């Protein structure tokens, strides 16, 4: 990826499925090994538009960090180290057909909305950390 890239999006509600996913043992272990933290239950979802959607598309097509499940019950995902607010986290992108292209899901070691004082509908920036 190279240099840091900032993407802005609006906090939006997800489907609630990430709460279970982020607490699975292999997800916790790979997140700690690859990103340096164990994720808080759930993800923060951002909806991106315009130039920020274009940035996300380019990032999403980059190599990323592969997150591989131990069995075919789950799909592979790409992860990207990020900073959001004062927190280090990771964007997780499920590599599955039909996944919404304008949504970014962020895992972090804390509940981001609570610790950062954010609300649904608020616009926030995510810094994708270059390597």
N, C-alpha and C positions, 0 to 999 in steps of 0.2 A: 504494500500500500504506500509506503514512503512517509509522507508528512501527515500531520493530524488533519482530519476533515470534520467540519461541524455540520450537523444536520438538525434542523428545527422541526418540531412536530407538536401537535395538540394532544394532550392526554385524553385518552378515550377508554371506555370500558371494554374489556375483552370478553371471552366466552366463559372464563372461570376454570378452564381446563389446566392452565399452567400451575395452579396450586398443587395439584396431585403430581404433575410431571416433575416439578422442581424438587420434590421431596423423595423421589425414587433414588435408591442407593447409588446406582451407577451414574445417574445424572449428578448427584451431589459429589461423588468421587471425581468424575471427569471435570466438573466445574472447578473443584479445588485444585486438581492437578494442572489444568490448562489455563485457568484464569486467576487462581490464587485466593478463592473464597468459596464458601458453601452458600448456595442461594437461599434467601428468605423465601417462604412459600409464595408462589405466584410471580407474575411479571408486571412491569409497568408498560402499558401499550401506548404508543404514539401513532397518530395518523399524520402522514406527511403528504405535502402537495407541492406543485410547481417545481422550482429549481431544487428544492430539498428532496423531492421524490426522485429527480434525475440523479442527484448525488447518491441517494440510497441505492438506486438501481446499479450504478457503477460499483459501489462498495460491495453490494450483494454478489456481484459477478466476480469479485476478487477471490483469491484463494481462501481467506479466512482460516479458522482453526476447526478441523473436523471433529464433531462429537458423534461417536459411533455407538449405537445400542448393542447390547450383547445378543439380541435376537431380533427376528423380523417383525415382532409385534410393534416396534417403533421404527420411525424413519430416521435416516441420518440427518444431522443438522450442521450448519456452519455457525461458528461463534466468532465474534469480533470484540476485542477488548475496547472498553469505552470509559469515559468519565462523564458523569451526569450530576450536575450540582457539585457537591463536595465528595461524591462517592465514586469509587472505582467499581465498575460492573462489567457486564458483557451483553451484547445484543446476540440473541439466539434466533437463527433463521431456519425453520424446518424445511428440509428439501423434499417437498411433497407437492404434487400437482394441485393447483387450485388455491394455494395459500395466498392470501391477499397481498398484493405487491405494495400497497400503500401503508402497511402496518409494520412498525418496528416493535419488537418485544425485548424488554431489557430485564435481565436478571441482576440482582444485587444482593449483598449480604444483609441488607436492611430493607424495611418497608419504605420505599422511596417517597411516596406521597406524605407519609407521616413525618419522616426525618427532615424532609426539605420544605414542608409546609405547602405542598402543592395540592390543587383541586382538579377534578375532571374539567376539561375545556380549556385549561391553562396551556399556553405555549411555552415549551422548554427546549433547550439545546442539548444535544448529545455530541460529545467529542470522540470520534473514532481515533484511537491512538495509533499513529503510524509506527512502522518498525524500521 
